[in-house]
């Protein structure tokens, strides 16, 4: 390992609000394919002909490309040094 534990070669990391370059490139490529391959009116017409279940599936699939994914967060609380009386206090 080249770096000591807890110390990286880029301690400040990527600034907040700056998107991942690979993700941004993927979004641009998808937009480029959609712009050159499909007419928006044709796509809209095809989608309107689908069953509601299929429309929802398309919507959810596309939504994942424009919204950030939520991460689950785990909280651990150590209660070894507390008595039940301490825990019940307000």
C-alpha positions as CSV (number, residue, x, y, z in Angstrom):
1,X,0.0,0.0,0.0
2,X,1.5,3.3,-1.1
3,X,-0.3,5.5,1.4
4,X,-0.6,5.3,5.2
5,X,-4.0,4.3,6.5
6,X,-6.4,7.2,6.5
7,X,-4.2,9.3,4.2
8,X,-4.8,9.4,0.4
9,X,-3.0,10.9,-2.5
10,X,-5.9,13.3,-2.9
11,X,-7.0,14.4,0.6
12,X,-9.5,17.0,-0.6
13,X,-11.2,14.6,-3.0
14,X,-13.6,15.7,-5.7
15,X,-15.3,19.0,-4.9
16,X,-19.0,18.9,-3.9
17,X,-21.4,19.3,-6.8
18,X,-18.9,18.1,-9.5
19,X,-20.3,15.0,-11.2
20,X,-18.4,11.8,-11.8
21,X,-16.7,12.1,-15.3
22,X,-17.7,8.6,-16.3
23,X,-21.4,9.2,-15.3
24,X,-21.4,12.5,-17.2
25,X,-19.9,10.9,-20.3
26,X,-22.6,8.1,-20.1
27,X,-25.3,10.7,-19.9
28,X,-23.9,12.6,-22.9
29,X,-23.7,9.4,-24.9
30,X,-27.2,8.4,-24.1
31,X,-28.5,11.9,-25.0
32,X,-26.5,11.8,-28.3
33,X,-28.0,8.4,-29.3
34,X,-31.5,9.6,-28.4
35,X,-31.0,12.8,-30.3
36,X,-29.7,11.2,-33.5
37,X,-31.6,7.9,-33.5
38,X,-35.1,9.0,-32.5
39,X,-37.5,11.8,-33.2
40,X,-39.1,12.9,-29.9
41,X,-42.5,12.8,-31.5
42,X,-42.0,9.2,-32.6
43,X,-40.8,8.1,-29.2
44,X,-43.7,9.9,-27.5
45,X,-46.1,8.2,-29.9
46,X,-44.6,4.8,-29.2
47,X,-44.8,5.3,-25.4
48,X,-48.4,6.4,-25.5
49,X,-49.4,3.1,-27.2
50,X,-47.9,1.1,-24.4
51,X,-49.7,-0.4,-21.4
52,X,-49.6,1.7,-18.2
53,X,-47.3,-0.9,-16.6
54,X,-44.8,-0.6,-19.4
55,X,-45.0,3.2,-19.4
56,X,-44.1,3.2,-15.7
57,X,-41.2,0.8,-16.3
58,X,-39.8,3.1,-19.0
59,X,-40.3,6.1,-16.7
60,X,-38.5,4.4,-13.8
61,X,-35.7,3.2,-16.0
62,X,-35.0,6.7,-17.4
63,X,-35.4,8.3,-14.0
64,X,-32.4,6.4,-12.7
65,X,-30.2,8.3,-15.1
66,X,-31.2,11.8,-13.9
67,X,-31.7,11.4,-10.2
68,X,-29.0,10.5,-7.6
69,X,-29.4,7.2,-5.9
70,X,-30.0,7.2,-2.2
71,X,-27.8,5.2,0.1
72,X,-28.9,3.4,3.1
73,X,-27.2,4.6,6.3
74,X,-26.6,2.4,9.3
75,X,-26.3,3.9,12.8
76,X,-24.8,2.1,15.6
77,X,-25.2,3.2,19.2
78,X,-23.1,1.6,21.9
79,X,-25.1,1.2,25.1
80,X,-22.7,-1.0,27.2
81,X,-22.0,1.7,29.8
82,X,-25.6,2.6,30.4
83,X,-28.1,1.1,32.8
84,X,-31.8,0.6,31.9
85,X,-32.6,3.5,34.2
86,X,-30.2,5.8,32.2
87,X,-31.7,4.8,28.9
88,X,-35.3,5.5,30.2
89,X,-34.4,9.0,31.4
90,X,-35.6,11.8,29.2
